[in-house]
Amino acid sequence: MFGYVKVEKGELRVREWETYRGLYCSLCRALSRRYGQPARAILSYDVTFLLAVRLAQDGVVPSFRPGRCPFNPAKRCSYCQNGDEAFDFACAAAVVLFYYKLRDDIADSGFLKRLALYLLLPVAALWRKKAKRLFPAVDAVAAEAMAAQRDAEQAGCDSADRAAHASADALGKLFRLGAKDRAEACYRFGYCVGRWVYLIDAADDLKKDFRRHNYNVFLRRFALNRPSLTQEQRADVTAMLEMTQANAVEALEQTGLTVLYPILENIVLLGMHSQTEQILKGAGSDERSL
């Protein structure tokens, strides 16, 4: 997971922010309890978002008790006391997605980094084995998406729609797994968020991918011979991301989810917009990674 899907903190009420922070801390603890202490390292905002969606689908209103962070005892945390099934699902999705992302990174990295990543693979494989036993559908979705993504990259795909489809379809299917009703609306919501994540990650990695000669859909789309976008190209990417975000907002409204809705709305309406502006700022120059 990439860590792009997060709240715009300043626009949340205090109670909503405390709930979101409590979910994040609770997910950190849940990963440790289910897959061991090292699994805390794969915690991300994206998985926290997946957890919030699953809790909303299950109709679980989180209740918390106070606690302390095991790594910083001076820091107070709130730990969720309910929603165990949603936490099981989110943790399984986190380790499965990490495993396949690790395999992808190994394929795309140079010798030294590949060697380092190989050292993580046995642990990730054990996590994935356990998660697959508990949630075989999650592993099937991730495996299918990885194969489709690899096919698109090897074909040198220059279409943003086709390149983003595998990731978007995977998140859509994960959202649909938890839907008790309005399954297609939940799929559409996940699809839009997944498409946005793929595109924003491609934009953020443009300079790095150019330098390493890795596949990047925007390098292909614009036939770039330099690691930056023109103002016109940046406007094109921005429009693409903003349209996808608008579709995600509309799809969220159609899901009928009510639990944690202010947090979910904040993420897709404000958080995604903020990330788009931040990452694409200075895309036509060397101010940022583009």
Order of alpha helices (4+ residues) and beta strands (2+ residues): alpha-alpha-beta-beta-alpha-alpha-alpha-alpha-alpha-alpha-alpha-alpha-alpha-alpha
